[in-house]
């Protein structure tokens, strides 16, 4: 299935970076790039260990109702440098029209330099199902019951 997302660039954004794109035919996530305002493009951002920063993409998006965009870490950045997304996956709701930014955290031991145009995250389009919530006096029982974290794993 294929849907269309309508996107626009911020007035200050470097449009030469283009829109998000899939690196391969089988890719689930489209690459998002750091798109800094002109005065910050040469320097980029240095992300110190355990520091968090909101990295601009220069984009705004209109997501069709019934879908969300999940913002996920890039596995190569996570493995090689410890760069992740603290609220992974981040959610962009269908009714949001503000700037699209990516919250990155450096879980590595060394500072990490984010340069203008770097691929920083992936956008995965996913369907959304909204539930109705209902208060009840008792929940039905299951074999697991109230077993918590690790209750179905090794002892």
C-alpha positions, 0 to 999 in steps of 0.5 A, a space after each residue: 500500500 502506498 499513501 501520499 504525504 504532503 510536505 513543504 520546506 520552511 522558508 529558511 530551509 535548504 531545499 537542495 536536500 530534498 524530501 525524505 527518501 527510501 534508500 532501497 526498495 525494501 526500506 521501511 523508513 525514509 531518511 530524514 536529514 539535518 537541515 540547519 538555518 543558513 547561519 548554522 550550516 557550516 558549524 552544525 551541532 556537536 552533541 556531547 555525551 548524554 546531551 539531547 538536542 532538537 535537530 531541525 529537518 526544515 520540513 512540515 508535513 500533512 499526514 492523512 487522517 488514520 496514519 502517523 509518522 514514527 520517527 526512529 533511530 538509524 541503526 548505524 548511528 546507534 551502533 557506531 556512535 551511540 546516537 539515538 532518539 530518547 522518545 523512540 519512536 517519536 510520533 507525529 500526529 496527523 493533525 500536527 502542522 508545525 516544524 518537523 524536528 528530531 530529538 537526538 541523544 548521544 549515549 556514546 562516550 565521545 562528542 558527535 558532530 551533526 553536519 548539515 545534510 546528515 541522515 539523522 533518523 528514519 520516518 516510518 508511516 504507520 496506520 493508527 487505530 484509536 480505542 474507546 476506553 471503558 471503566 469496568 469493576 473487574 478485568 477478565 483473568 488470563 494465564 499470565 495474570 499479574 505477572 510483570 517484567 520478565 515473568 515469561 522469560 528465563 528464571 
